[in-house]
Every structure is written in structure tokens, then in C-alpha cells.
């Protein structure tokens, strides 16, 4: 499969295009779709169902993409009834793009770490002064803001390249004036991890092998990598902490 087709967003787009063709063919050949009032709703529903099936079966998209493929035509049909100006759709698209920047390229949605996980991470921080902690893919910065408050002598960094989550984290840090917290915009693949004691991430299964390789290559002896929920094939964690929260969160820890 060519690299461009490997991207989930591209495969979802292809599923929608093929689904439109199949749906239009059925619209022309199946009388119930044109002769009843319910047919108006059957059209986007059939479009979405076809896109979901094509995406999951032929294009190997994850299950959650099937939900998106199904809902998209229905949402488009409902929105068309409000006679909204065209620029509204462009703005909505750009806002979604700015929030879910990494979904198309690295298959990393915007996951937010909950408070129980913050507390568990706080318990994992070593007692030494000036512990350095980085959250790669830090979202809106909640993790580093919480930990920075719990351990004022530590240095906590969040790095995020989705524009809107980064802006929120930047304003949050400025408003609280947390002196030991830095929220920066950038690509964590380009970040040097050698000065960090702890690297934390809540990403997705897709980038975890590369994250582990980068950590193993750059982290100093004694440093640890913590992954929220996602393991690394072929590398068993040294420790797993299971949390009693709604997500049944698992913290997987590798020590180097």
C-alpha cells in the first residue's frame, strides 16, 4: 500500500467517495429511496453505513473510524437544512484540524489524562531535587501543570504540536505563572530527551515502537518511560500500574 494510502484520513476519504458512488447507484435503481419521505433519511444513512463497511472491511480502518464514516453523511445532511453560509463549514473544518492535528499523520487523537492518573504519576516522581519530567504530546497541559504544583522543585515540560491544545496550555501556564512548568510548541520527535528523568506519553498504539526506540537511544541510565495505556510490541514493561478509574487506566513503565 502506498504511504499516502496508509494514512487513516486518506482511507476514510476514499471510503466516502466509493460510498457516494454506490449510494447514488442504489438511489437510481431502488424505488423506495425516491418514492417515500423516509427515503430522504435513508439516503445519508445508507451512504454512511456503506462508508463504514468499506472503511472497516476493505481499507482496514480502526473501528472508531467506522463511527466517523457513518456519522459524517448524516451530520452533513442535517447541517444542510440550516442554510448556513459556506464559510461556517470552512471554519469548523479548520478548528477540527487545529485540535486533532495528529490524527491524520500519526493516528494520535487528543487524549486527556485524568486526575487519578495525575495522582499516580505524582507518586512515581523521585524525591530528588530538580527531577525533570516531559509529557510528549501534552495536549492542554493538565499533566505538567498538576505535577508542577505537587513538586515545586522539579522541572516539568509539555510539548504539543496541535495548535489549539498548545495555545490553551500556553495561556494556562501564563495565567498560573507556574515557574517550574514550560509548555512549548513543537515536534517531540525532534526533541532531545537526554536531560529527562521521566518521559510520559498518552498517544496511541501507532507511534509507540518509535517512542520506545527514541527513549532507549536518548535517555540516560536510570531514566524511565511511562506510557498511558499503550504497550510496545516486543518489549514487556518493567512495571504495570492499574488504576481504579472509569477508563481502567494502565501505566506501563520501562526503566533504562
C-alpha positions as CSV (number, residue, x, y, z in Angstrom):
1,X,0.0,0.0,0.0
2,X,1.5,3.4,-1.0
3,X,2.5,5.6,2.0
4,X,-0.2,8.2,1.3
5,X,-2.9,5.5,1.4
6,X,-1.6,4.2,4.7
7,X,-2.9,7.4,6.4
8,X,-6.3,6.7,8.0
9,X,-7.7,10.1,7.0
10,X,-7.0,9.3,3.3
11,X,-8.5,5.9,3.5
12,X,-11.6,7.3,5.2
13,X,-11.9,9.9,2.4
14,X,-11.7,7.0,-0.2
15,X,-14.4,5.1,1.7
16,X,-16.6,8.2,1.5
17,X,-16.0,8.6,-2.3
18,X,-16.8,5.0,-3.1
19,X,-19.8,5.0,-0.8
20,X,-21.2,8.1,-2.6
21,X,-21.0,6.2,-5.9
22,X,-22.7,3.1,-4.5
23,X,-25.4,5.1,-2.8
24,X,-26.2,7.1,-6.0
25,X,-26.5,3.9,-7.9
26,X,-28.9,2.5,-5.4
27,X,-30.8,5.8,-5.4
28,X,-31.4,5.4,-9.1
29,X,-32.3,1.7,-9.0
30,X,-34.2,1.1,-5.8
31,X,-37.7,2.8,-5.9
32,X,-38.2,3.1,-2.1
33,X,-35.4,5.5,-1.9
34,X,-37.1,8.0,-4.1
35,X,-40.8,7.4,-3.6
36,X,-41.2,7.8,0.2
37,X,-40.5,10.5,2.7
38,X,-38.3,8.2,4.7
39,X,-36.1,7.8,1.6
40,X,-34.7,11.3,2.3
41,X,-33.2,10.0,5.5
42,X,-32.3,6.6,4.1
43,X,-30.0,8.2,1.6
44,X,-27.4,9.7,4.1
45,X,-27.9,6.6,6.4
46,X,-27.1,4.3,3.5
47,X,-24.2,6.5,2.5
48,X,-22.7,6.4,6.0
49,X,-23.3,2.7,6.5
50,X,-21.6,1.9,3.2
51,X,-18.6,4.1,4.0
52,X,-18.3,2.5,7.4
53,X,-18.4,-1.1,6.0
54,X,-15.9,-0.2,3.2
55,X,-13.6,1.5,5.6
56,X,-13.5,-1.3,8.1
57,X,-13.5,-4.3,5.7
58,X,-11.6,-3.3,2.6
59,X,-9.5,-0.4,3.9
60,X,-8.6,-1.8,7.3
61,X,-9.6,1.3,9.3
62,X,-10.0,1.0,13.1
63,X,-13.5,0.6,14.5
64,X,-13.7,4.2,15.7
65,X,-13.2,5.4,12.1
66,X,-16.3,3.4,11.2
67,X,-18.3,5.5,13.5
68,X,-16.9,8.7,12.0
69,X,-17.6,7.4,8.5
70,X,-21.2,6.6,9.4
71,X,-22.0,9.9,11.2
72,X,-20.4,12.2,8.6
73,X,-23.1,12.0,5.9
74,X,-25.9,12.3,8.5
75,X,-24.3,15.4,10.0
76,X,-23.8,16.9,6.6
77,X,-27.4,16.2,5.7
78,X,-28.7,17.8,8.9
79,X,-26.4,20.8,8.6
80,X,-27.6,21.4,5.0
81,X,-31.1,22.0,6.4
82,X,-30.0,25.1,8.3
83,X,-28.9,27.0,5.2
84,X,-25.7,28.1,6.9
85,X,-23.2,30.2,4.9
86,X,-20.4,28.3,3.3
87,X,-17.6,29.9,5.4
88,X,-19.1,28.2,8.5
89,X,-18.0,24.8,7.2
90,X,-14.5,26.0,6.4
91,X,-14.1,27.5,9.9
92,X,-15.5,24.3,11.5
93,X,-13.0,22.2,9.4
94,X,-10.1,24.4,10.4
95,X,-11.0,24.3,14.1
96,X,-11.2,20.5,14.0
97,X,-7.9,20.4,12.1
98,X,-6.2,22.6,14.7
99,X,-7.4,20.4,17.6
100,X,-6.9,17.0,16.0
101,X,-3.7,17.9,14.2
102,X,-2.0,14.5,14.7
103,X,-4.8,12.2,13.8
104,X,-4.1,12.2,10.0
105,X,-0.3,11.8,10.2
106,X,0.4,9.8,13.3
107,X,-3.0,8.4,14.3
108,X,-2.9,10.2,17.6
109,X,-6.2,11.6,18.8
110,X,-6.5,14.2,21.6
111,X,-6.4,12.1,24.7
112,X,-6.6,13.9,28.0
113,X,-5.0,12.4,31.2
114,X,-7.5,12.3,34.1
115,X,-6.8,13.4,37.7
116,X,-6.4,9.8,39.0
117,X,-3.6,9.3,36.6
118,X,-2.0,12.7,37.6
119,X,-2.0,11.4,41.2
120,X,-0.4,8.1,40.2
121,X,2.2,10.0,38.2
122,X,2.9,12.2,41.2
123,X,3.6,9.1,43.3
124,X,6.1,7.9,40.7
125,X,8.2,11.1,40.9
126,X,11.5,10.5,42.6
127,X,12.2,12.5,45.8
128,X,15.4,14.0,44.3
129,X,15.5,17.8,43.7
130,X,15.3,19.1,40.1
131,X,13.6,16.0,38.7
132,X,13.0,16.6,35.0
133,X,9.7,15.4,33.5
134,X,8.4,15.8,30.0
135,X,5.0,15.0,28.6
136,X,5.3,14.4,24.8
137,X,2.0,15.2,23.2
138,X,0.9,17.2,26.2
139,X,-2.5,18.4,24.9
140,X,-3.8,21.3,27.0
141,X,-1.1,20.9,29.6
142,X,-3.1,19.5,32.5
143,X,-0.5,16.8,33.5
144,X,2.5,19.1,33.8
145,X,0.5,21.8,35.5
146,X,-0.6,19.4,38.2
147,X,2.7,17.8,38.7
148,X,4.5,21.2,38.7
149,X,2.3,22.2,41.6
150,X,2.8,19.0,43.5
151,X,6.6,19.1,43.2
152,X,7.8,22.7,43.0
153,X,11.4,21.8,42.9
154,X,11.0,19.7,39.8
155,X,11.1,20.9,36.1
156,X,8.1,19.9,34.0
157,X,7.8,20.3,30.3
158,X,4.9,19.7,27.9
159,X,5.4,19.6,24.2
160,X,2.5,19.7,21.8
161,X,2.2,20.4,18.0
162,X,-1.6,20.7,17.7
163,X,-2.2,24.4,17.6
164,X,-5.3,24.9,19.7
165,X,-4.4,22.5,22.6
166,X,-0.9,24.2,22.7
167,X,-2.5,27.6,22.9
168,X,-4.7,26.5,25.8
169,X,-1.7,25.1,27.6
170,X,0.4,28.2,27.0
171,X,-2.3,30.5,28.4
172,X,-2.9,28.2,31.3
173,X,0.8,28.3,32.2
174,X,0.9,32.1,31.8
175,X,-2.2,32.6,33.9
176,X,-1.0,30.5,36.8
177,X,2.6,31.7,36.5
178,X,4.0,28.3,37.3
179,X,7.8,28.9,37.3
180,X,8.8,25.3,37.0
181,X,6.4,24.4,34.1
182,X,7.1,25.0,30.4
183,X,4.5,24.5,27.7
184,X,6.2,24.6,24.3
185,X,5.0,24.1,20.7
186,X,7.0,21.7,18.6
187,X,7.6,18.2,17.3
188,X,8.6,15.8,20.1
189,X,10.5,13.6,17.5
190,X,13.0,16.5,17.2
191,X,13.3,16.9,21.0
192,X,16.4,15.7,22.8
193,X,15.4,13.5,25.7
194,X,18.8,13.0,27.2
195,X,18.2,15.5,30.1
196,X,14.9,14.0,31.2
197,X,14.4,11.7,34.2
198,X,10.9,10.8,33.2
199,X,9.2,10.7,29.8
200,X,5.4,10.4,29.8
201,X,3.1,9.9,26.8
202,X,-0.6,9.2,26.2
203,X,-0.6,8.7,22.4
204,X,-1.9,5.7,20.5
205,X,-0.5,2.2,19.5
206,X,0.8,3.6,16.2
207,X,3.9,5.7,17.4
208,X,4.8,3.6,20.5
209,X,7.5,1.5,18.9
210,X,9.3,4.6,17.6
211,X,8.8,6.3,21.0
212,X,10.4,3.4,22.8
213,X,13.3,3.3,20.3
214,X,13.9,7.1,20.8
215,X,13.8,6.7,24.6
216,X,16.2,3.7,24.6
217,X,18.5,5.7,22.3
218,X,18.5,9.0,24.2
219,X,17.6,8.5,27.8
220,X,20.3,8.4,30.4
221,X,20.8,5.4,32.8
222,X,18.1,5.4,35.4
223,X,15.5,7.3,33.4
224,X,12.0,5.9,32.8
225,X,9.4,5.9,30.1
226,X,5.8,5.8,31.1
227,X,3.0,5.1,28.6
228,X,-0.6,5.6,29.4
229,X,-2.5,2.5,28.2
230,X,-0.5,1.6,25.1
231,X,2.2,-1.0,25.1
232,X,5.3,-1.6,22.9
233,X,5.2,-4.9,20.9
234,X,8.2,-7.0,21.7
235,X,9.2,-5.0,24.9
236,X,7.5,-6.0,28.1
237,X,7.3,-3.2,30.6
238,X,9.2,-3.5,33.8
239,X,6.2,-2.4,35.8
240,X,2.4,-2.0,35.2
241,X,0.2,0.1,37.4
242,X,-3.5,-0.5,37.1
243,X,-5.7,2.4,38.2
244,X,-9.2,2.2,39.6
245,X,-10.7,4.8,37.3
246,X,-13.5,4.7,34.8
247,X,-11.1,4.1,31.9
248,X,-9.3,1.2,33.8
249,X,-6.1,3.1,33.0
250,X,-2.8,1.1,32.9
251,X,0.5,2.9,33.3
252,X,3.3,0.9,31.6
253,X,6.8,1.7,32.8
254,X,10.1,0.9,31.2
255,X,13.4,1.6,33.1
256,X,16.6,2.2,31.2
